[in-house]
Amino acid sequence: MPKFHFNVVSDAAVVVDLEGSDLPTLEDARREAVQDARALMSQAVLAGKDISARRIHICDEQGALLLVVHFAETIRRAD
């Protein structure tokens, strides 16, 4: 099973996922990244912060970038 790494990227820093997660497909990794982004944003909102400009870089075991998940794109705007 492939291992995917979820690096959280902001304009100021990168938090590298050294452990990674074993998931069957890139689509499964994308779903995991969406859930992670939503959880991180929820915690940030409770602390009064907006981190919606961040993104998660999904990388393979060699560090190659496979997909970018933008935090802001993981939520629907309610008007």
C-alpha positions in Angstrom: 0.0 0.0 0.0 1.4 3.4 -0.9 2.5 5.9 1.8 1.4 9.5 1.5 2.8 12.4 3.4 0.6 15.4 4.3 2.8 18.6 4.6 0.9 21.7 5.9 2.1 24.8 4.0 1.6 28.4 4.9 3.4 31.6 3.6 5.6 31.5 6.7 6.4 27.8 7.2 6.1 24.2 6.2 5.1 21.5 8.7 6.5 18.3 7.3 4.7 15.0 7.9 7.6 12.7 8.6 5.5 9.6 9.4 3.0 9.6 6.5 -0.1 7.4 6.2 -0.6 4.2 4.3 -3.7 4.6 2.1 -4.9 2.6 -1.0 -5.1 5.5 -3.5 -4.4 9.2 -4.1 -8.2 9.8 -3.9 -8.2 8.3 -0.4 -5.2 10.6 0.5 -7.2 13.6 -0.9 -10.2 12.8 1.3 -7.9 12.4 4.3 -6.3 15.8 3.5 -9.7 17.5 3.3 -10.7 16.1 6.7 -7.4 17.2 8.2 -7.7 20.7 6.8 -11.3 21.0 8.1 -10.2 19.8 11.6 -7.2 22.3 11.7 -9.4 25.2 10.6 -12.0 24.3 13.2 -9.4 24.4 15.9 -8.1 27.7 14.5 -11.5 29.3 14.4 -12.1 28.4 18.1 -8.8 30.2 18.8 -9.9 33.2 16.8 -7.5 32.6 13.9 -8.1 32.3 10.1 -5.8 29.7 8.5 -7.9 29.2 5.4 -5.0 30.4 3.2 -2.9 27.3 4.1 -2.7 24.2 2.0 -1.7 20.6 2.3 0.9 19.2 -0.1 0.3 15.5 -0.6 3.6 13.8 -1.4 4.8 10.3 -2.1 7.5 8.5 -0.1 10.2 10.1 -2.3 8.9 13.6 -1.6 7.4 14.2 -5.0 4.4 16.5 -4.9 1.3 14.6 -6.1 -1.6 16.9 -5.2 -2.3 20.3 -3.4 -5.4 20.7 -1.2 -6.2 24.3 -0.4 -7.9 24.8 3.0 -10.3 27.3 1.6 -11.5 24.9 -1.0 -12.5 22.3 1.6 -15.5 24.3 2.9 -18.7 25.6 1.3 -19.5 29.2 1.8 -22.9 29.7 3.3 -24.6 33.0 2.3 
